[in-house]
């Protein structure tokens, strides 16, 4: 006999939504602040270069977030479950907002949104293997760069945690509880990859406002992963290994 379905409490939902809303409101002022932090005045001395961790993170996380938005819209059309639909709505709104900020910063810095000839996540490996002039924790980042830098894309998965084309197609075809479980598993993997990238920016980025946004991403996505683990357990499932 299957275990009784465990409901996520109103308190758990409120805590998760509070984190998301705080990040969204804080981010609204972040675009202009990043322009000031980066020294976008006449000298432009502090403006990030195109091959910097700041620019690399902004480009890569914008792409990473776009897939989270896509998956969230897919599952909202595949289930009537209000818990999953609320979560998908929150993730889509938050990550679309953050994506706009990241692309806005690239515009403020006068940098391209796409960098031809650069592998996804290469900024983590390149920055971590630099001269270490401003990073006291460079040694710990070297291991992260070896594991996650210059990610080898496959089947449409461009960066760590991103779903493949095959997985996205499975999500599009799934309905009801099957769609809910697959979405929660794929999004958990997606958040794990996003947290790794955001932690890389916290350690390697130079623009204070961008570092603050990255730290907020870590906190919010870790909170959402806990919520998603509860939602999976309520459906007799668990995150993928």
N, C-alpha and C positions, 0 to 999 in steps of 0.2 A: 504493500500500500504506500503511495507516494507521501512524502512528508508534507505537512500543512504549509501553505504558502505564507511566508513571513512578510508582513507589510512594513514598508519604510515609514517611520513615524513622522508626524508633522514637525517635530523638533529637528529631526535629521534634515528634512527638506529645508526648513528655515535657515539652519546653519549653513547648508550648501549654497542656498540662494544669496545669503548675506555676503558670503565671500565673493561670489560672482558680481553682485551689484557694486560692492566696494571697489572691485577692480575696474569695472566699467566707468564709474564716476571719476575715479582717480585718473583713468586713462584719457578722459576728455580734455584735461588740461595738459596732458603729457606731450602732445605734438608740438605745441608752441614752446614748451619748456625745453624740449630736446633741441630745438633750433637755437635757443639761447645757450644751452650747455655746450653745443658743438662749435660755438664761436662763429656763427654764420655771418658775421659782420664783414667789414672791409678787408681785414687781414685774412680771415678764413683759416688761421693757423691751426685751430683745433678741429676743423671739420674732418670727419673720418674719411680715409681714402677708400677707393673702390675695393681694395683687397683687404680691408680691415675686418676684424671680428664684428664690429658694429654693423657694417654694411652686409657682411655675409649672413649674420643672424637675421637681420631685417628681411633680406631676400628669401632665405630658406624657410623662416617661420611663417612668412606670408603664404608660401606654397603649402606648407604643412597645415596651416589653419584652414586653407581653402578646402582641403579634403575633409576635414572635420565638419565643416559647414555642409558639404555635399552629403556626407553620410547621415547627418542629422535630418536633412530634408527628406532623404530616402525613407528613413524609418518612420517619420511622422506620417507618411502616406501608406505605411505598411502595417500599422497597428492602431487599435482604438484605445490602448492602455494609456490612461492619463498620466501615470508616473513617468513612463518612458517618453511620452510626448512633451511633458514639461521639461524633462532633462534635455531632450533634443533641442527644444526651443531655447533654453538657457545657453547651451553650448554654441548653437548657431549664432545667437545674438552676440555673445561675448567674443567669440573668435572672429566674427566678421568685423566687430568694432576694433579689435586689436590688429587685425590685418590692415584695416584702413590707416591706423596709426603708423604701422611699420612702413607701409608704402609712402605715407605722407612724409616720414622722416627722410626717406631716400630722395624724395622731391626737394625737400628743404636743403639737403646736402648736395644737390645737383648731381646725384649718382644714378646710374641706370638700374632699373628694376630687374633686369636680367643681365647676367655676365657670361658671355659666350666663352666656351673653353674652360669653364670652372666646374669642377665636380661638386655635387651637393655635399654639404657639411665639410668641405675642404678647409674652410676657415678655422675649424676647430683644430685640425692637424697642423695647419700652417702657423696659427697663432701660438699653439702650445709648443712648437718646436723652434720658436723664435729666440731672440737673445734674452728674453726674460727681464727687460728693463723695468717693467712696471707691474710684474705679477709675482707676488711672493709665493703663490701656491702653484707655480708652473710644474713642479715635479709631479704633483697629483694629476694635473691635466694631461700629462704625456700619456698616461695609461688610457684616459678617456679618448684621446685623439686616436690612439692605436686601435681601439675597439670601435669607435663611432665616426671618426673623421674620414673624409673622402668615402662616404658610404657607397657601396657597390649597388647601383640600381638594378632592379629585376622586376619584370612583369608589371611595370608601371609604378612600383614602389620606389620612390626617389630618395627617401630619407628614412632614418630609423623610426620604426613604429607605423609607418604609412601602410595602408592596405594595398594589396595588389589588385590588378584589374580583375583577376579571377575571383577574389574575395568580394570586391564591389559588385560584381555580377551576381554572385550568390546572395548578397544582401538585397539587391533589387528584386530578385525572384522570391525571396522569403516573405512569409506573411505571419501575422499573429505572434505567438510565443516564440516561434523559431526566429523570426526577424528581431524580436526583442533581445534574445540571447546573443545572436550573432553581432548585433549592433554593440551591445555592452562589451563583448569580448574584443571586437575590433577597436572600439573607442578606448578601452583600457590599454591595449597595445599602443595605440596612437598617443595617448597621454604619456605613457612611459617614455616614448621617443621624444616627445615634446619637452618633458621635464629634463631629460639629458641635455638637450640643446639649450634650454633656458639656463640650466646650471652652468653650461659652458659660457654663456654670455655674462652671467653674474661674475664669473672669474676673469673673463678675457675682454669684455667690452670696455670702452673708455668713457662713453657718454653716460653720465650719472642717471639721467631720466630713463634711458633704455635699460640700464642695469636694474633700476627699480621696477620697471615693467616686467622684466624677466623674472625677478624674484617673486613678484606677484603671481606670475604664471605658475611658478613652481608650487606655491602655496595653494592656489585655487585648483590646479589639476590634481595634486595629491589628495585634496579633499574630495574631489569628484571621483577619484579612483576608489576611495573608501565607500562612497555612496553606491558606485556601480557594483562593487563586490557584494554589498547588501542586496541590491536589486537582482543580481545573478543568483544569490543564495535563495532568495524568495521564489525563484523559478527553477530550483533544483539544479543549478549549474554553477560554474565558477570560472574565474579568469583562465585564459590559456597559459600553459607553462611557458 
